[in-house]
């Protein structure tokens, strides 16, 4: 009779251990899945729109403007003349690629040297070969040495990871305490 009781107790303890292990595994899996999902959701995707300009309505000035290693906003459009540029790095000038709407237009870039941390103003003048101004574009360049936004996101992610790990540890400790209480109760029952 006592042997059957011990077998039942062993089966009960084994079942409880399996439940705790499965619960801890599920908590850990959920934490890792949430981490993967949050890292995927932070990826930026940009869509490029194409502008339809009829041949007789072609705007004069710059057809395309690209700055390697910098973000221009809003998206470039020949008929928009003011832009904000976000640049992170140590360079004191930006590699600006300009394509004009007419091949004979000349461009002059003013203020693209000695860029300092903070706000800088770059002006791009587009003119005909005789000097007549066609268009003026202004770029407000916000230069920083460190990507504060990315740094803040990284710190937030570390904080969330720490919170998840603490939750897992607390769950494990609670499970172990519950298991210990059950084992003590079973041992007391067997002794009686």
VENPENOR-V634033 format. One record per helix or strand. SS is the DSSP state (H for helix, E for strand). FROM is the first residue (numbers start at 0). LEN is the number of residues. If there is no record, write none. Layout:
BEGIN
ss = <SS,SS>
from = <FROM,FROM>
len = <LEN,LEN>
END
This chain:
BEGIN
ss = <H,H,E,E,E,E,E,E,E,H>
from = <1,54,61,69,81,95,105,117,132,147>
len = <40,3,6,4,7,5,5,10,12,44>
END
